[in-house]
């Protein structure tokens, strides 16, 4: 029985964030975000510039930042990369905390 908690991969963080921000899977830009990171199997803790990588993907997928759903997905993914203990928290609470943390940064 492992004693250490599971460290999520980059792909897992992005997938959870996408499910939180777009539970109906209706925004193609969020689907594109998932696709961009789906093969990223390294633990999120080993990626030193995850915030930059997510921001860069956001800018490529939605240069005008028109999609609030994608913005929320990126904010939640960034938040969860650092607050992995909150992976299973309430969807609306995660969005609120992630966007508030983004406003502070």
Order of alpha helices (4+ residues) and beta strands (2+ residues): alpha-alpha-alpha-alpha-alpha
